[in-house]
Amino acid sequence: MARNDLSTQPASQSHGISSARTRRRERALLMVIAAILALFAVAGGITYYMLRPVTLHIAVGPPNSDDVKVVQALSQAFSRDRAAIRLRPVITEGAAESAADLAQGKIDLAIVRGDVDLPKNAGMVAYLRKNFVVIWVPNDAGKKPKITSIKQLAGKTIGVVGRTKANVNLLHVILDQSGVAPDSVTVSQFPTAGISEALRATKLDAYMAVGPLNSRITAEAIAATSRPGIEPRFLSLETAEAIAQKYAPYDSGEIPAGTFNTSPPRPNATLSTITVGHYFAARRSLSDTKVATFARQLFGARQAILNEFPQSAKIETPDTDKDAAIPAHPGAAAFVDGEERSFLDKYSDYIWGIIMLLSVAGSLGAWFSGHIHRDERVTNSGLRERLLEMLTAARTSDSIEELDAMQAEADVIMRDTLHCFEDGIIEEGSLTAFSIALEQFHNAVADRKMFLINLPEKTWTGRPPSPAQVA
């Protein structure tokens, strides 16, 4: 009876083992696929994070000014070129308000003026343009001029083009340095919109404008204050060098004769004056890589912007000296000086992070694989023990059918063991040991069948063996 149990139980057991093994392999395959997809998702996420476009908010004002138009044109150019840095303009009331927003960390970039209250947390990225101070007085043609120098403006009324307080402050600096008490002068400010009509309706002692050399607004203001019999007389700033030495935001400069597009072109002679810069500024906390990329894009689009806005854009590189009046942002300085970091310098931390992630994933995968196949190794070890049990049973079996059943089971065990070896579940040494046991089992079955054939027929259990069975 025990032998019959031994011969009937293994077939169903082997079938169950094979089915369980198939299910485990399917689960393992699904898990491996899921792990690969997760790894690709992580790699894709990291790649997207590293290469995604970055939007920087830039403050600029006042509304409808040329500065706003320049920034909007840059924003459109960056979007059209699918650049790494994109711009989103934030319209303010003027350069002072833009600087305040930058100081408070509300935005990333700003168009600011050199003589406003500059935030300490900002660095220059590039000059947008240099503005030149122009002061002139209307003079009756053919008569001796009443005002020939800045000193004679005491007690006079001066019209200042532009609503910004920075222009008034600049006028006070000029007056003070020229020996004129600022409070002795009456100042009247005019908006830049409709400047011609506004100035034609007034009659003041002198006028001041601050803008680029080819400024349309300055030219219109000069033309509006020139009437038949009235010619503008331009005042040269003899104290320009002293002001530049005393006040860091200002620099001395010259206005060449015939600069302004009036009829006829004016001035008649070269004038000494002072300049003040408008420039792109960035928060110092903004990464050097982003600022350097923005600077590269800015100068890449420079020519197109100059062609479109020749009067308001003269984009130039900043002063990268450490003792510059307005320090350059480290990212902009790296771009200008050709010291930008290479790809490996920029992304080495990410690369090492990915390598570490893959290493950890590999270790986890090895542990997971070992954990999944642990039961299969235990099962395969049990099958080897079963083969050894059949080896012992084959040597005492009295039934050819029982020997055939054990041999069929041995074939199933052999197939399962080879699959385990192919999947890396068992090592070569275990396969060698199994091969030796299998060979011994087949020899024992062959010997036992030969022994049973030579017995008298009446001692047989079951039917006599056929020649094929003996073979």
C-alpha positions as a LaTeX table, in Angstrom:
\begin{tabular}{lrrr}
\hline
Residue & $x$ (\AA) & $y$ (\AA) & $z$ (\AA) \\
\hline
Met1 & 0.00 & 0.00 & 0.00 \\
Ala2 & 2.84 & 2.38 & 0.83 \\
Arg3 & 4.35 & 1.82 & $-2.58$ \\
Asn4 & 1.05 & 2.59 & $-4.27$ \\
Asp5 & 0.87 & 5.90 & $-2.33$ \\
Leu6 & 4.42 & 6.65 & $-3.38$ \\
Ser7 & 3.57 & 6.12 & $-7.01$ \\
Thr8 & 0.22 & 7.96 & $-7.14$ \\
Gln9 & 0.98 & 11.02 & $-4.98$ \\
Pro10 & 3.98 & 12.44 & $-6.89$ \\
Ala11 & 2.15 & 12.99 & $-10.20$ \\
Ser12 & $-0.43$ & 15.36 & $-8.70$ \\
Gln13 & 2.23 & 16.94 & $-6.51$ \\
Ser14 & 4.49 & 17.63 & $-9.51$ \\
His15 & 1.58 & 19.09 & $-11.47$ \\
Gly16 & 0.75 & 21.39 & $-8.54$ \\
Ile17 & 4.38 & 22.45 & $-8.22$ \\
Ser18 & 4.56 & 23.24 & $-11.93$ \\
Ser19 & 1.37 & 25.33 & $-11.77$ \\
Ala20 & 2.56 & 27.19 & $-8.68$ \\
Arg21 & 5.89 & 27.80 & $-10.36$ \\
Thr22 & 4.15 & 29.22 & $-13.44$ \\
Arg23 & 2.11 & 31.58 & $-11.28$ \\
Arg24 & 5.18 & 32.72 & $-9.37$ \\
Arg25 & 7.06 & 33.36 & $-12.61$ \\
Glu26 & 4.15 & 35.42 & $-13.94$ \\
Arg27 & 4.06 & 37.48 & $-10.74$ \\
Ala28 & 7.81 & 37.95 & $-10.82$ \\
Leu29 & 7.65 & 39.05 & $-14.46$ \\
Leu30 & 4.94 & 41.58 & $-13.68$ \\
Met31 & 6.96 & 42.91 & $-10.76$ \\
Val32 & 10.08 & 43.23 & $-12.92$ \\
Ile33 & 8.10 & 45.08 & $-15.60$ \\
Ala34 & 6.62 & 47.37 & $-12.94$ \\
Ala35 & 10.09 & 48.06 & $-11.52$ \\
Ile36 & 11.47 & 48.88 & $-14.99$ \\
Leu37 & 8.55 & 51.21 & $-15.72$ \\
Ala38 & 9.03 & 52.90 & $-12.34$ \\
Leu39 & 12.74 & 53.37 & $-13.06$ \\
Phe40 & 11.97 & 54.90 & $-16.46$ \\
Ala41 & 9.38 & 57.16 & $-14.83$ \\
Val42 & 11.95 & 58.36 & $-12.27$ \\
Ala43 & 14.58 & 58.92 & $-14.98$ \\
Gly44 & 12.03 & 60.74 & $-17.12$ \\
Gly45 & 10.98 & 62.91 & $-14.21$ \\
Ile46 & 14.58 & 63.84 & $-13.43$ \\
Thr47 & 15.25 & 64.61 & $-17.10$ \\
Tyr48 & 12.14 & 66.78 & $-17.32$ \\
Tyr49 & 13.10 & 68.60 & $-14.12$ \\
Met50 & 16.58 & 69.30 & $-15.45$ \\
Leu51 & 15.52 & 70.38 & $-18.95$ \\
Arg52 & 12.12 & 71.97 & $-18.38$ \\
Pro53 & 11.72 & 75.65 & $-19.33$ \\
Val54 & 12.03 & 78.01 & $-16.36$ \\
Thr55 & 9.79 & 81.08 & $-16.18$ \\
Leu56 & 11.28 & 84.17 & $-14.55$ \\
His57 & 9.10 & 87.11 & $-13.50$ \\
Ile58 & 10.53 & 90.50 & $-14.50$ \\
Ala59 & 9.25 & 93.83 & $-13.16$ \\
Val60 & 9.22 & 96.74 & $-15.60$ \\
Gly61 & 7.45 & 100.08 & $-15.84$ \\
Pro62 & 5.82 & 102.47 & $-16.27$ \\
Pro63 & 2.92 & 101.06 & $-18.35$ \\
Asn64 & 3.15 & 101.53 & $-22.13$ \\
Ser65 & 6.77 & 102.68 & $-21.86$ \\
Asp66 & 9.51 & 101.62 & $-24.24$ \\
Asp67 & 11.03 & 99.51 & $-21.47$ \\
Val68 & 7.81 & 97.48 & $-21.26$ \\
Lys69 & 7.78 & 97.02 & $-25.03$ \\
Val70 & 11.39 & 95.81 & $-24.99$ \\
Val71 & 10.70 & 93.24 & $-22.28$ \\
Gln72 & 7.54 & 92.05 & $-24.04$ \\
Ala73 & 9.51 & 91.61 & $-27.26$ \\
Leu74 & 12.14 & 89.59 & $-25.39$ \\
Ser75 & 9.44 & 87.43 & $-23.82$ \\
Gln76 & 7.94 & 86.69 & $-27.23$ \\
Ala77 & 11.36 & 85.92 & $-28.72$ \\
Phe78 & 12.22 & 83.47 & $-25.93$ \\
Ser79 & 8.87 & 81.70 & $-26.30$ \\
Arg80 & 9.18 & 81.56 & $-30.08$ \\
Asp81 & 12.66 & 80.03 & $-29.83$ \\
Arg82 & 11.52 & 77.54 & $-27.13$ \\
Ala83 & 14.34 & 78.83 & $-24.95$ \\
Ala84 & 15.25 & 77.36 & $-21.57$ \\
Ile85 & 14.38 & 80.64 & $-19.82$ \\
Arg86 & 11.00 & 82.31 & $-20.37$ \\
Leu87 & 10.00 & 85.79 & $-19.21$ \\
Arg88 & 6.72 & 86.91 & $-17.66$ \\
Pro89 & 6.53 & 90.73 & $-17.44$ \\
Val90 & 5.10 & 92.28 & $-14.26$ \\
Ile91 & 4.10 & 95.88 & $-15.02$ \\
Thr92 & 4.91 & 98.47 & $-12.34$ \\
Glu93 & 4.61 & 102.25 & $-12.03$ \\
Gly94 & 8.30 & 102.79 & $-12.68$ \\
Ala95 & 11.91 & 101.80 & $-11.99$ \\
Ala96 & 11.65 & 102.64 & $-8.28$ \\
Glu97 & 8.65 & 100.34 & $-7.83$ \\
Ser98 & 10.37 & 97.60 & $-9.82$ \\
Ala99 & 13.42 & 97.87 & $-7.55$ \\
Ala100 & 11.17 & 97.66 & $-4.48$ \\
Asp101 & 9.52 & 94.47 & $-5.78$ \\
Leu102 & 12.96 & 92.98 & $-6.41$ \\
Ala103 & 14.11 & 93.89 & $-2.89$ \\
Gln104 & 11.03 & 92.20 & $-1.41$ \\
Gly105 & 11.64 & 89.02 & $-3.42$ \\
Lys106 & 8.34 & 89.29 & $-5.28$ \\
Ile107 & 9.99 & 88.86 & $-8.67$ \\
Asp108 & 13.20 & 87.38 & $-10.13$ \\
Leu109 & 14.35 & 90.17 & $-12.45$ \\
Ala110 & 13.69 & 93.88 & $-12.83$ \\
Ile111 & 14.48 & 96.80 & $-15.09$ \\
Val112 & 15.92 & 99.32 & $-12.66$ \\
Arg113 & 17.67 & 102.66 & $-12.83$ \\
Gly114 & 21.08 & 103.17 & $-11.32$ \\
Asp115 & 20.13 & 106.09 & $-9.11$ \\
Val116 & 17.05 & 104.61 & $-7.43$ \\
Asp117 & 17.22 & 102.84 & $-4.07$ \\
Leu118 & 18.96 & 99.70 & $-5.26$ \\
Pro119 & 18.19 & 96.49 & $-3.39$ \\
Lys120 & 21.18 & 94.93 & $-1.66$ \\
Asn121 & 20.08 & 91.48 & $-2.76$ \\
Ala122 & 20.41 & 92.29 & $-6.47$ \\
Gly123 & 23.16 & 92.10 & $-9.07$ \\
Met124 & 23.41 & 93.53 & $-12.57$ \\
Val125 & 22.88 & 91.22 & $-15.54$ \\
Ala126 & 23.19 & 93.66 & $-18.46$ \\
Tyr127 & 22.80 & 97.31 & $-19.40$ \\
Leu128 & 19.56 & 98.04 & $-21.16$ \\
Arg129 & 20.75 & 101.51 & $-22.12$ \\
Lys130 & 22.50 & 104.65 & $-20.86$ \\
Asn131 & 20.41 & 107.77 & $-20.34$ \\
Phe132 & 21.96 & 111.18 & $-20.93$ \\
Val133 & 20.91 & 114.34 & $-19.08$ \\
Val134 & 19.95 & 117.23 & $-21.38$ \\
Ile135 & 19.23 & 120.73 & $-19.98$ \\
Trp136 & 18.28 & 123.60 & $-22.25$ \\
Val137 & 16.72 & 127.08 & $-22.02$ \\
Pro138 & 14.57 & 128.83 & $-24.65$ \\
Asn139 & 16.38 & 131.86 & $-25.99$ \\
Asp140 & 15.20 & 134.74 & $-28.16$ \\
Ala141 & 16.98 & 134.61 & $-31.46$ \\
Gly142 & 19.34 & 137.49 & $-32.01$ \\
Lys143 & 19.36 & 138.52 & $-28.35$ \\
Lys144 & 21.95 & 137.95 & $-25.69$ \\
Pro145 & 20.99 & 134.80 & $-23.69$ \\
Lys146 & 19.81 & 135.41 & $-20.16$ \\
Ile147 & 20.93 & 132.00 & $-18.89$ \\
Thr148 & 24.25 & 130.56 & $-19.99$ \\
Ser149 & 25.14 & 128.19 & $-17.11$ \\
Ile150 & 23.59 & 125.97 & $-14.47$ \\
Lys151 & 24.45 & 128.52 & $-11.77$ \\
Gln152 & 21.99 & 130.98 & $-13.27$ \\
Leu153 & 19.03 & 128.62 & $-12.73$ \\
Ala154 & 18.59 & 129.78 & $-9.12$ \\
Gly155 & 15.08 & 131.14 & $-8.62$ \\
Lys156 & 13.91 & 129.78 & $-11.97$ \\
Thr157 & 11.16 & 127.33 & $-12.94$ \\
Ile158 & 12.39 & 124.16 & $-14.60$ \\
Gly159 & 10.25 & 121.68 & $-16.50$ \\
Val160 & 11.30 & 118.03 & $-16.05$ \\
Val161 & 10.18 & 115.49 & $-18.64$ \\
Gly162 & 8.89 & 112.33 & $-16.96$ \\
Arg163 & 6.94 & 111.72 & $-13.78$ \\
Thr164 & 9.61 & 109.70 & $-11.98$ \\
Lys165 & 11.00 & 111.23 & $-8.78$ \\
Ala166 & 14.45 & 109.99 & $-9.81$ \\
Asn167 & 14.67 & 112.75 & $-12.45$ \\
Val168 & 13.92 & 115.42 & $-9.85$ \\
Asn169 & 16.52 & 113.93 & $-7.48$ \\
Leu170 & 19.04 & 113.97 & $-10.32$ \\
Leu171 & 18.28 & 117.65 & $-11.02$ \\
His172 & 18.87 & 118.42 & $-7.34$ \\
Val173 & 22.26 & 116.68 & $-7.48$ \\
Ile174 & 23.24 & 118.76 & $-10.53$ \\
Leu175 & 22.08 & 122.03 & $-8.92$ \\
Asp176 & 23.74 & 121.29 & $-5.60$ \\
Gln177 & 27.05 & 120.38 & $-7.24$ \\
Ser178 & 26.85 & 123.60 & $-9.30$ \\
Gly179 & 26.32 & 125.79 & $-6.23$ \\
Val180 & 22.56 & 126.28 & $-6.60$ \\
Ala181 & 20.28 & 125.52 & $-3.65$ \\
Pro182 & 17.72 & 122.94 & $-4.89$ \\
Asp183 & 14.92 & 124.53 & $-2.87$ \\
Ser184 & 15.47 & 127.79 & $-4.73$ \\
Val185 & 14.21 & 126.21 & $-7.93$ \\
Thr186 & 10.61 & 125.43 & $-8.83$ \\
Val187 & 10.15 & 122.09 & $-10.58$ \\
Ser188 & 7.25 & 121.21 & $-12.87$ \\
Gln189 & 7.03 & 117.60 & $-14.13$ \\
Phe190 & 5.44 & 116.50 & $-17.40$ \\
Pro191 & 4.30 & 113.03 & $-18.48$ \\
Thr192 & 6.09 & 111.50 & $-21.45$ \\
Ala193 & 2.79 & 110.80 & $-23.20$ \\
Gly194 & 1.73 & 113.80 & $-25.28$ \\
Ile195 & 4.88 & 115.67 & $-24.34$ \\
Ser196 & 4.76 & 117.97 & $-27.40$ \\
Glu197 & 1.30 & 119.35 & $-26.62$ \\
Ala198 & 2.08 & 119.74 & $-22.92$ \\
Leu199 & 5.27 & 121.75 & $-23.51$ \\
Arg200 & 3.79 & 123.94 & $-26.22$ \\
Ala201 & 1.13 & 125.07 & $-23.74$ \\
Thr202 & 3.72 & 126.21 & $-21.19$ \\
Lys203 & 6.48 & 128.76 & $-21.00$ \\
Leu204 & 9.20 & 127.95 & $-18.45$ \\
Asp205 & 12.72 & 129.16 & $-17.82$ \\
Ala206 & 14.47 & 125.86 & $-18.53$ \\
Tyr207 & 13.82 & 122.21 & $-19.31$ \\
Met208 & 15.48 & 118.90 & $-18.51$ \\
Ala209 & 15.09 & 115.45 & $-20.11$ \\
Val210 & 16.81 & 112.15 & $-19.31$ \\
Gly211 & 16.99 & 109.53 & $-22.05$ \\
Pro212 & 19.15 & 107.75 & $-24.62$ \\
Leu213 & 20.97 & 109.82 & $-27.23$ \\
Asn214 & 18.47 & 108.92 & $-29.93$ \\
Ser215 & 15.46 & 109.37 & $-27.65$ \\
Arg216 & 12.31 & 110.27 & $-29.56$ \\
Ile217 & 10.80 & 111.86 & $-26.43$ \\
Thr218 & 13.81 & 114.13 & $-25.87$ \\
Ala219 & 13.80 & 115.20 & $-29.51$ \\
Glu220 & 10.05 & 115.98 & $-29.35$ \\
Ala221 & 10.51 & 117.98 & $-26.14$ \\
Ile222 & 13.29 & 120.08 & $-27.69$ \\
Ala223 & 11.25 & 120.67 & $-30.83$ \\
Ala224 & 8.13 & 121.59 & $-28.80$ \\
Thr225 & 10.02 & 124.33 & $-26.91$ \\
Ser226 & 11.42 & 125.81 & $-30.12$ \\
Arg227 & 9.21 & 128.42 & $-31.71$ \\
Pro228 & 9.74 & 130.95 & $-34.46$ \\
Gly229 & 12.26 & 133.37 & $-33.01$ \\
Ile230 & 12.97 & 131.06 & $-30.06$ \\
Glu231 & 16.01 & 128.79 & $-30.21$ \\
Pro232 & 17.02 & 126.30 & $-27.47$ \\
Arg233 & 20.35 & 126.96 & $-25.79$ \\
Phe234 & 21.91 & 123.83 & $-24.29$ \\
Leu235 & 23.74 & 124.04 & $-20.99$ \\
Ser236 & 26.92 & 122.05 & $-20.61$ \\
Leu237 & 27.43 & 120.40 & $-17.21$ \\
Glu238 & 30.88 & 121.58 & $-16.20$ \\
Thr239 & 30.62 & 119.59 & $-12.97$ \\
Ala240 & 29.95 & 116.26 & $-14.73$ \\
Glu241 & 33.32 & 114.74 & $-13.73$ \\
Ala242 & 32.89 & 115.84 & $-10.11$ \\
Ile243 & 29.39 & 114.35 & $-9.95$ \\
Ala244 & 30.63 & 111.07 & $-11.43$ \\
Gln245 & 33.40 & 110.90 & $-8.82$ \\
Lys246 & 31.08 & 111.73 & $-5.94$ \\
Tyr247 & 28.03 & 109.66 & $-6.87$ \\
Ala248 & 28.55 & 106.02 & $-7.87$ \\
Pro249 & 25.37 & 105.63 & $-10.00$ \\
Tyr250 & 26.42 & 108.42 & $-12.36$ \\
Asp251 & 29.09 & 108.65 & $-14.99$ \\
Ser252 & 30.32 & 111.52 & $-17.13$ \\
Gly253 & 29.61 & 111.56 & $-20.85$ \\
Glu254 & 29.30 & 113.69 & $-23.95$ \\
Ile255 & 26.47 & 114.48 & $-26.34$ \\
Pro256 & 27.92 & 114.95 & $-29.83$ \\
Ala257 & 26.79 & 117.86 & $-31.97$ \\
Gly258 & 23.72 & 117.10 & $-34.10$ \\
Thr259 & 22.67 & 114.12 & $-31.97$ \\
Phe260 & 18.98 & 114.94 & $-31.61$ \\
Asn261 & 16.73 & 114.41 & $-34.58$ \\
Thr262 & 15.25 & 117.90 & $-34.77$ \\
Ser263 & 15.10 & 120.43 & $-37.56$ \\
Pro264 & 17.84 & 121.48 & $-37.71$ \\
Pro265 & 19.72 & 118.73 & $-35.81$ \\
Arg266 & 20.81 & 119.83 & $-32.35$ \\
Pro267 & 22.89 & 120.66 & $-30.35$ \\
Asn268 & 25.23 & 122.84 & $-32.33$ \\
Ala269 & 28.28 & 121.77 & $-30.30$ \\
Thr270 & 29.38 & 118.85 & $-28.16$ \\
Leu271 & 28.04 & 118.98 & $-24.61$ \\
Ser272 & 29.47 & 117.61 & $-21.38$ \\
Thr273 & 26.86 & 115.84 & $-19.28$ \\
Ile274 & 26.30 & 112.92 & $-16.94$ \\
Thr275 & 24.72 & 109.54 & $-17.66$ \\
Val276 & 22.69 & 107.11 & $-15.61$ \\
Gly277 & 22.08 & 103.51 & $-16.57$ \\
His278 & 18.95 & 101.43 & $-16.91$ \\
Tyr279 & 19.78 & 97.77 & $-16.58$ \\
Phe280 & 18.53 & 94.25 & $-16.01$ \\
Ala281 & 18.97 & 93.24 & $-12.37$ \\
Ala282 & 18.47 & 89.82 & $-10.79$ \\
Arg283 & 18.04 & 88.54 & $-7.26$ \\
Arg284 & 21.35 & 87.25 & $-5.95$ \\
Ser285 & 19.53 & 84.19 & $-4.63$ \\
Leu286 & 18.61 & 83.31 & $-8.22$ \\
Ser287 & 20.92 & 80.49 & $-9.29$ \\
Asp288 & 24.02 & 81.38 & $-11.29$ \\
Thr289 & 23.03 & 78.84 & $-13.94$ \\
Lys290 & 19.65 & 80.48 & $-14.57$ \\
Val291 & 21.14 & 83.98 & $-14.71$ \\
Ala292 & 23.94 & 82.88 & $-17.06$ \\
Thr293 & 21.39 & 81.17 & $-19.32$ \\
Phe294 & 19.22 & 84.29 & $-19.32$ \\
Ala295 & 22.23 & 86.48 & $-20.16$ \\
Arg296 & 23.16 & 84.17 & $-23.05$ \\
Gln297 & 19.62 & 84.31 & $-24.43$ \\
Leu298 & 19.47 & 88.08 & $-23.93$ \\
Phe299 & 22.60 & 88.74 & $-25.95$ \\
Gly300 & 21.50 & 86.14 & $-28.50$ \\
Ala301 & 18.36 & 88.22 & $-29.12$ \\
Arg302 & 20.22 & 91.53 & $-28.81$ \\
Gln303 & 20.49 & 92.36 & $-32.51$ \\
Ala304 & 16.80 & 91.73 & $-33.18$ \\
Ile305 & 15.85 & 93.95 & $-30.22$ \\
Leu306 & 18.22 & 96.73 & $-31.35$ \\
Asn307 & 16.66 & 96.65 & $-34.81$ \\
Glu308 & 13.14 & 96.86 & $-33.39$ \\
Phe309 & 13.84 & 99.38 & $-30.63$ \\
Pro310 & 16.87 & 101.44 & $-31.70$ \\
Gln311 & 15.86 & 104.33 & $-29.44$ \\
Ser312 & 15.42 & 102.47 & $-26.17$ \\
Ala313 & 17.67 & 99.41 & $-26.23$ \\
Lys314 & 21.46 & 99.42 & $-26.35$ \\
Ile315 & 21.98 & 96.12 & $-24.53$ \\
Glu316 & 25.59 & 95.90 & $-23.30$ \\
Thr317 & 27.54 & 93.66 & $-20.94$ \\
Pro318 & 27.90 & 94.73 & $-17.29$ \\
Asp319 & 31.06 & 95.73 & $-15.51$ \\
Thr320 & 32.35 & 92.52 & $-13.91$ \\
Asp321 & 35.06 & 94.13 & $-11.80$ \\
Lys322 & 34.67 & 93.43 & $-8.10$ \\
Asp323 & 34.87 & 97.15 & $-7.28$ \\
Ala324 & 32.20 & 98.13 & $-9.84$ \\
Ala325 & 29.67 & 100.71 & $-8.63$ \\
Ile326 & 26.88 & 98.22 & $-9.24$ \\
Pro327 & 28.22 & 94.66 & $-8.85$ \\
Ala328 & 27.36 & 92.15 & $-11.54$ \\
His329 & 25.42 & 89.02 & $-10.65$ \\
Pro330 & 27.87 & 86.06 & $-10.40$ \\
Gly331 & 25.95 & 84.20 & $-13.12$ \\
Ala332 & 26.16 & 87.16 & $-15.51$ \\
Ala333 & 29.85 & 87.67 & $-14.67$ \\
Ala334 & 30.54 & 84.00 & $-15.44$ \\
Phe335 & 28.87 & 84.40 & $-18.84$ \\
Val336 & 30.70 & 87.62 & $-19.70$ \\
Asp337 & 34.09 & 86.31 & $-18.53$ \\
Gly338 & 33.63 & 82.94 & $-20.25$ \\
Glu339 & 33.70 & 81.04 & $-16.97$ \\
Glu340 & 30.34 & 79.29 & $-17.19$ \\
Arg341 & 30.29 & 75.83 & $-15.71$ \\
Ser342 & 30.28 & 72.86 & $-18.08$ \\
Phe343 & 27.46 & 70.33 & $-18.29$ \\
Leu344 & 29.21 & 68.02 & $-15.83$ \\
Asp345 & 29.84 & 70.92 & $-13.45$ \\
Lys346 & 26.17 & 71.91 & $-13.56$ \\
Tyr347 & 24.63 & 68.49 & $-13.30$ \\
Ser348 & 27.26 & 66.40 & $-11.52$ \\
Asp349 & 25.12 & 66.32 & $-8.37$ \\
Tyr350 & 22.17 & 65.03 & $-10.39$ \\
Ile351 & 24.33 & 62.47 & $-12.20$ \\
Trp352 & 25.78 & 61.13 & $-8.96$ \\
Gly353 & 22.30 & 61.09 & $-7.50$ \\
Ile354 & 21.05 & 58.98 & $-10.41$ \\
Ile355 & 24.01 & 56.62 & $-10.07$ \\
Met356 & 23.31 & 56.23 & $-6.35$ \\
Leu357 & 19.63 & 55.69 & $-7.12$ \\
Leu358 & 20.44 & 52.99 & $-9.67$ \\
Ser359 & 22.82 & 51.36 & $-7.21$ \\
Val360 & 20.18 & 51.28 & $-4.51$ \\
Ala361 & 17.62 & 50.05 & $-7.04$ \\
Gly362 & 20.01 & 47.26 & $-8.08$ \\
Ser363 & 20.53 & 46.19 & $-4.47$ \\
Leu364 & 16.81 & 46.27 & $-3.79$ \\
Gly365 & 16.20 & 44.34 & $-7.00$ \\
Ala366 & 18.69 & 41.65 & $-6.00$ \\
Trp367 & 17.11 & 41.37 & $-2.56$ \\
Phe368 & 13.63 & 41.32 & $-4.06$ \\
Ser369 & 14.62 & 38.66 & $-6.58$ \\
Gly370 & 16.13 & 36.52 & $-3.83$ \\
His371 & 13.02 & 36.98 & $-1.71$ \\
Ile372 & 10.73 & 36.01 & $-4.60$ \\
His373 & 12.73 & 32.88 & $-5.52$ \\
Arg374 & 13.29 & 31.76 & $-1.96$ \\
Asp375 & 10.22 & 29.48 & $-2.03$ \\
Glu376 & 11.25 & 28.08 & $-5.42$ \\
Arg377 & 14.71 & 27.18 & $-4.10$ \\
Val378 & 13.10 & 25.46 & $-1.12$ \\
Thr379 & 10.70 & 23.62 & $-3.46$ \\
Asn380 & 13.52 & 22.55 & $-5.77$ \\
Ser381 & 15.48 & 21.28 & $-2.79$ \\
Gly382 & 12.43 & 19.23 & $-1.83$ \\
Leu383 & 12.26 & 17.81 & $-5.36$ \\
Arg384 & 15.87 & 16.64 & $-5.08$ \\
Glu385 & 14.98 & 14.94 & $-1.81$ \\
Arg386 & 12.00 & 13.36 & $-3.60$ \\
Leu387 & 14.34 & 12.07 & $-6.32$ \\
Leu388 & 16.55 & 10.42 & $-3.69$ \\
Glu389 & 13.46 & 8.84 & $-2.12$ \\
Met390 & 12.44 & 7.45 & $-5.52$ \\
Leu391 & 15.98 & 6.14 & $-5.98$ \\
Thr392 & 15.59 & 4.06 & $-2.81$ \\
Ala393 & 12.04 & 3.00 & $-3.74$ \\
Ala394 & 13.09 & 1.94 & $-7.26$ \\
Arg395 & 15.54 & $-0.62$ & $-5.88$ \\
Thr396 & 12.76 & $-2.51$ & $-4.02$ \\
Ser397 & 9.80 & $-1.96$ & $-6.35$ \\
Asp398 & 7.91 & $-5.07$ & $-7.61$ \\
Ser399 & 5.83 & $-3.23$ & $-10.27$ \\
Ile400 & 6.83 & $-2.09$ & $-13.71$ \\
Glu401 & 3.93 & 0.44 & $-13.62$ \\
Glu402 & 5.30 & 1.90 & $-10.40$ \\
Leu403 & 8.76 & 2.25 & $-11.93$ \\
Asp404 & 7.28 & 3.92 & $-15.02$ \\
Ala405 & 5.35 & 6.39 & $-12.85$ \\
Met406 & 8.47 & 7.27 & $-10.87$ \\
Gln407 & 10.42 & 7.73 & $-14.10$ \\
Ala408 & 7.70 & 10.09 & $-15.42$ \\
Glu409 & 7.88 & 12.05 & $-12.20$ \\
Ala410 & 11.65 & 12.20 & $-12.50$ \\
Asp411 & 11.22 & 13.77 & $-15.95$ \\
Val412 & 8.99 & 16.48 & $-14.42$ \\
Ile413 & 11.55 & 17.10 & $-11.67$ \\
Met414 & 14.32 & 17.33 & $-14.28$ \\
Arg415 & 12.34 & 19.88 & $-16.33$ \\
Asp416 & 11.61 & 21.99 & $-13.24$ \\
Thr417 & 15.25 & 21.88 & $-12.15$ \\
Leu418 & 16.50 & 22.98 & $-15.59$ \\
His419 & 14.04 & 25.89 & $-15.53$ \\
Cys420 & 15.32 & 26.91 & $-12.11$ \\
Phe421 & 18.90 & 26.81 & $-13.38$ \\
Glu422 & 18.00 & 28.94 & $-16.45$ \\
Asp423 & 16.28 & 31.49 & $-14.20$ \\
Gly424 & 19.30 & 31.70 & $-11.91$ \\
Ile425 & 17.41 & 30.25 & $-8.94$ \\
Ile426 & 19.93 & 27.43 & $-8.40$ \\
Glu427 & 23.66 & 27.45 & $-9.06$ \\
Glu428 & 25.74 & 25.16 & $-11.24$ \\
Gly429 & 26.91 & 23.10 & $-8.26$ \\
Ser430 & 23.31 & 22.26 & $-7.33$ \\
Leu431 & 22.62 & 21.26 & $-10.96$ \\
Thr432 & 25.64 & 18.94 & $-10.95$ \\
Ala433 & 24.48 & 17.25 & $-7.75$ \\
Phe434 & 21.00 & 16.82 & $-9.23$ \\
Ser435 & 22.47 & 15.30 & $-12.44$ \\
Ile436 & 24.37 & 12.71 & $-10.40$ \\
Ala437 & 21.24 & 11.76 & $-8.43$ \\
Leu438 & 19.16 & 11.57 & $-11.63$ \\
Glu439 & 21.72 & 9.32 & $-13.30$ \\
Gln440 & 21.75 & 7.01 & $-10.26$ \\
Phe441 & 17.94 & 6.89 & $-10.32$ \\
His442 & 17.78 & 5.91 & $-14.00$ \\
Asn443 & 20.41 & 3.22 & $-13.42$ \\
Ala444 & 18.44 & 1.89 & $-10.46$ \\
Val445 & 15.20 & 1.77 & $-12.51$ \\
Ala446 & 16.94 & $-0.02$ & $-15.40$ \\
Asp447 & 18.53 & $-2.56$ & $-13.04$ \\
Arg448 & 15.23 & $-3.18$ & $-11.23$ \\
Lys449 & 13.33 & $-3.70$ & $-14.49$ \\
Met450 & 15.93 & $-6.21$ & $-15.65$ \\
Phe451 & 15.64 & $-8.02$ & $-12.34$ \\
Leu452 & 11.86 & $-8.20$ & $-12.61$ \\
Ile453 & 12.01 & $-9.55$ & $-16.16$ \\
Asn454 & 14.16 & $-12.46$ & $-15.05$ \\
Leu455 & 11.71 & $-13.48$ & $-12.30$ \\
Pro456 & 9.23 & $-16.37$ & $-12.94$ \\
Glu457 & 5.95 & $-15.00$ & $-14.33$ \\
Lys458 & 3.88 & $-16.12$ & $-11.33$ \\
Thr459 & 5.76 & $-13.80$ & $-9.01$ \\
Trp460 & 4.79 & $-10.69$ & $-11.02$ \\
Thr461 & 2.78 & $-7.88$ & $-9.53$ \\
Gly462 & 0.58 & $-6.58$ & $-12.36$ \\
Arg463 & 1.08 & $-7.37$ & $-16.03$ \\
Pro464 & 4.40 & $-8.61$ & $-17.48$ \\
Pro465 & 6.67 & $-5.89$ & $-18.82$ \\
Ser466 & 6.82 & $-5.26$ & $-22.57$ \\
Pro467 & 10.17 & $-5.08$ & $-24.37$ \\
Ala468 & 9.74 & $-1.27$ & $-24.67$ \\
Gln469 & 9.27 & $-0.93$ & $-20.94$ \\
Val470 & 12.37 & $-2.96$ & $-20.28$ \\
Ala471 & 14.34 & $-0.82$ & $-22.68$ \\
\hline
\end{tabular}
